Every structure is written in C-alpha cells, then in structure tokens.
Amino acid sequence: MASVRIRCMWMRLTWMLLAVLLASPAPAFAQTASPDSEMAQTVIAEIRQLRQDLRNTAATIQRAQILIFRLQSQAAIVDKAAQRLEQARTECKQAQMQKEFTSQRMEQADARKRNPENATVQTAAEESIAQLHSELELLAGQIQQCQVEQADAETQFRVEQAKMNQVSDQLDQLDQVLAGQGSK
C-alpha cells in the first residue's frame, strides 16, 4: 500500500510539474519560432492578401459593369438625339425645297400677270399670286421654326455625345488600370 501511495504522490507531482511548465511562459520558446509557425504566418498573410485582391477585383468588375450599362444607356440616348436631329434636318430641307418650288410658281404667275392673254388669265394670275404669297409667308415661318428645332436638336446631340465620351473615357481609364494590375 505504501507503494501505491508513493505512485499516486509521484503522479500528482508529475501532473503538477507539467501544469506549472505549461502555464508559465518560457523565454526560450518565445524567442525561437518554429519553421512551421513561420510558414503558417506566411500562408495566413498570403490568404489575407488574396482575399483583399478578390474584394478589389469584385469591386472593379462591378464598376466596369456599371460603366458598361451607363455607356449602353447613353448610346441609346445619343441615337435618339441623332434621330431627332436628322428628322429636323429633313423637315428643314423639305420646307426649303417647298419654298423654292412655291417661289418658282409665283414667278410663273407673275409672268402670266404681266403678259395676259385676256382679263380672265390676268385675274387668275393675280389670285394665284396672292395665294402663293400667303403660302410663302407660311413656309417662311415653318422654316424659321424648323431652324430653331434643328439648332436645339444639334445642341442636344452634342451634349449627349459629350456625356457618352465621358463614360467611354472612364471605361478607357478603368481598362488602363486593369491592364496595369494584370502586369504586376
């Protein structure tokens, strides 16, 4: 029985010594880091860097998607402005051609009035001149209004084109940044 007591005491003493050694800081252990610990720290640092790189890449991709969407939207707006401008130009051209045609008809009516074959032809020419004169005044107003609309459409087209160029420039800058990051 004494040997059992001695063994129990010896085991308690061993456990207490082990507990003291594990609980107390050992200067020798703190000064020397094991190669496995250094490797683990290196791996952890690299994982953190990769995580940050992934976040940056995701943010860049989202920004690129937003810019592409803005470019597509702006392209649609520019197309509408271009259509409006083309329509205004076409209307102005048609009104100008109609004015020229009406002016020619007026000259013909004026010539008939100056050289009448009879009184009926002269009266018809005078009535035609009055009607054509009214048409010319109406056409002059339409041309003036058309020119204002055309100028407004041209201004709007330039503004929208400039906006599209800005978005395109932003995409170019982003492309350059990404190209620079890809070469690192």
Secondary structure, DSSP 8 states (H G I E B T S, - for coil): -HHHHHHHHHHHHHHHHHHHHHHS--HHHHHS--HHHHHHHHHHHHHHHHHHHHHHHHHHHHHHHHHHHHHHHHHHHHHHHHHHHHHHHHHHHHHHHHHHHHHHHHHHHHHHHHS-SSHHHHHHHHHHHHHHHHHHHHHHHHHHHHHHHHHHHHHHHHHHHHHHHHHHHHHHHHHHHHHHHHT-
